[in-house]
Amino acid sequence: MLAACEDLARYCTAAECDVQHDKGHGRIETRTVRTYGVPANWLEADWQPLVQQIVSVSRTVERRNRTGGWDCSRETAWWVSTAVLSAATCQMAIRGHWSVENQNHYVRDVVMKEDHCTTRHKPGILARLRSMALNCLRATSDRSVTIELRRNALNFEHLRRCACGRRS
């Protein structure tokens, strides 16, 4: 499938293109999304009726290095879509996917240390409890999850008041 996607981009022109630039955190990032329609008989018979569009996302990231210069990295990711979308819509959907990764999975892995948990018997129960804790922390505070976790760990009375809906 990857080879077919790369060949499509090599031999066909993109239907649409959308470019976005972001600057911050010591880096400049350029994301270029190109959409490609899938020609008849381009893919294997099992895939052809399912795939409506191929999307390529090329990222160029320039990071400031210690000597004051810039280091540049480039990568291309491929997405397969079952619907035909504009390049701008694909760009938003892909960015939305990464916001879930950054706001949920990163907090679970780094702040709540979920990957370090060694529970092997019914780990889903602890995962649900972590989800409930995150939902409660986000609903009752404008602060970061890290700060609220530390504050509530040190003061059970504060946690009880927040859980009852009375903020201090």
N, C-alpha and C positions, 0 to 999 in steps of 0.2 A: 504494500500500500504506500509506504514511504517513497519507494522508487517511482511509483506511478504519479505521485504528487509532484515530485521533483521534475519528472519528465514533462508533466503538464505545464509547469511554469517555464521550462526551458523551450518548449515548442509552441506554446500558445501565449497570446497577449492577455493581460489581466482585464477583466470586465470593469473593475473599479479599483481605485486606490485611495487610501486615506492615510495622512501623515499627521502624527502628533509629536510635540516636543515638550519635555518636562525638564525643569532645572531645579535642583535642590539637593540637600544632603551631600554636597561636594561632588555632584555628578550631573551630567547632561545626558538625557536619554531621548532617543528618537525612535519611535515605533512606526513602521510602515506596514499597513495591512493591504494585501492585494487579494481580490476574490477572482475565482476562475470558475466558469461554467464547465460542466463535465460533458465532453462530447460523447456521442453514442459509441458503444463498444470500446470505450477507453479502459474501463476496469474489467475485472473478471466478472463473469455472469452473476455470481453470488452478491457482489457489491454494487453493480451498476444500478439496479432499481432503488437502492437505499440512499446513495450519495447524490445529492443535488448540487453541491458546491464544494470546492476546495478553497481553503483560506490559508494564505501564508502570512506570518507575522515576523518581520525582520526587525531586530532590536540592535541598535548601536548605542553603546554606553561609553561615555568618556568620563573617567574618574581622575581627580587631581591626585598626583602622587607626592611623595615626600620631598622631591627635589623641586616642586613647583610646576612641573610639567603635567602632561595628561597621558594617561594610559587608555587605550581604546580596545573594546571587545565587541564582537559581532556574533549574533546567533540568529538562526531562523527556525521557527516552530511551525508545525503544520496542523491544521484543524480540518476535520471533515464535518460537513453540515448536511443535515437531512432537509433543510429548508434554504431557500434562496433569500439572502439578506444583503443589505447594502454594506459597503466596506465600513462606513461609520458605525452602523449598528453592530457589526462584528467586533469592531474596536471596543465599543462600550461593553458588550457582553463579556469579552475576554478580560477587560479591566475589572469588571464586576466579579468575575470568578476569582481573580487575585485578591480582591478586597476581602472576600470570604476567607481565603487562605491566611491573609495577614491578620484579620481581626479575630478569627476563631481558632484555627489550628495553631498559629504561632503562640497565642496566649495559652492554649492548653499545653503545648509542648514545652515552652520556655518558662512561663510564669507559674503554671500549675504542675510542671514537671511530670506530665502524664506519661511520657516515654520511660521514665525511671520507675514507674509503678510495677511491682512484681506480682501483683494479684493474678492468679491463674484460674481461680474458681469464680465464675460469673463476673468477669470484669465489666460487663455492661452496666451493672448496678452502680459501680463507682463512676462510670462515664456519665450516666444520667445525673448523679449527684453533682458532678462537676458542671454539667450543663445548667442545672438548677442554680448553683452558686453563681455562675457567670451571669445568668439572667437577673438574679437578685441584685448583684453588684452593679450591673449596668443600669438597672431600673431605678436605683436609689441614689446614684451618685454621678456627678459630672467628672470626677477624678479618674485617674488611671486605675486599672484593675490591680496592678501591683501595690499601689498605695493603699487601696481599700482592703485588699487581702491582709496586709500587714496590720492595718489599723484594727480590723475586726478580730484578728488572731490575738492581739494583745488586750482587747477589751470586749469581753463577751457581752457585757451590758449594752454596749453600743450596737452590737450585732442584733441583740434581741429587740431593741427599740426600732432599728431599721426594718426588721422582719415584720414588726407590728404596724408599720406604716408611719411611724413618728420619727422624723429626721431630727437630728440635733445639730 
